[in-house]
Each structure stands twice: as structure tokens, then as C-alpha cells.
Amino acid sequence: MIYMNKFKIIALLLMLNGALISFSSFSGITGLIVFEEAGSAVDSILGIIMFIGGIVLFLYDLEERAGGPPKIIKTKSFEKSLKNHKSELKRIENAIGKIGSGLANEEYLKHEKIWSIRTSHGGRIVYDKANGQVILQGYSPPSRHY
């Protein structure tokens, strides 16, 4: 599965629309009318602005992800919740590694005011986010959830 977040999708659409508008002002693509009365210079400038906006948005998304993974802090309550689940440790570590990467479904639990992520077999890790850090609060096995 290819992961594309909203910034990449919007950036690609802006670049595509900008390129189409710019080329339509030079080549006369029929059916692509932005302004009926505007000349080709306005279309060209509008296309270039949209294209550059797409590039800026794409680079912004790359810079956001370049910050690296967040710092993980394991609380005593998290360590205590893992005590009886030693066989799940590999799955738990894999899920923790996906936090902040966009590769997993991070859910905000409104009733608890906390974030959660699921392991591959249905267990749930609950955590909080603060100042670029992830504070792990607890783990619940597939048979029990928050």
C-alpha cells in the first residue's frame, strides 16, 4: 500500500493544475478555461504560481518528516502493564516504532483525551504527545481495551 498524506496529494494536484494552466496558455488546450477575458500572460503567471506553490508544499512536507522519530518515554505504568505480556514485546515495539511515521492508524480517544495505536494482533498502546515527545502510558491486550 502506498501511503500519501494530504500535503503530498494537494502538492501534486497544485503542480499538475499549474502545469496544465501554463501549457494551455501556450498551446491552446480547448476546454481548459480559467478566465475567458484574461490573456495568456495571466494564465501563465497563475500556472507558475500554482506550480511553485505545489513545490513549496511538497518541500514543507519533506521537512516536517525530516525531523526524525519522536523521543519515546516509557512511564512506570506502561512498564507495569507489559509485565504479563512478554510474548507480545516484539509486536509492541513494532507498533511503537510506527508512532509519528504515518504508517499506522493513530487514534485520538476523545473520552480518555489520549492517543492510541494498535499492535498487529489487536492490543492497544495508549500514549500522550507533548513537545515532540511520546509518553507511553499503558498497554492493553486484545481482550481488554480502553
Secondary structure, DSSP 8 states (H G I E B T S, - for coil): -----HHHHHHHHHHHHHHHHHHHHHH--TT--S-SS--HHHHHHHHHHHHHHHHHHHHHHHHHHTT-S-EEEE-HHHHHHHTT-GGGHHHHHHHHHTTTTTSS--EEETTTTEEEEE-TTS-EEEEEEETTEEEEEEEE-TT---
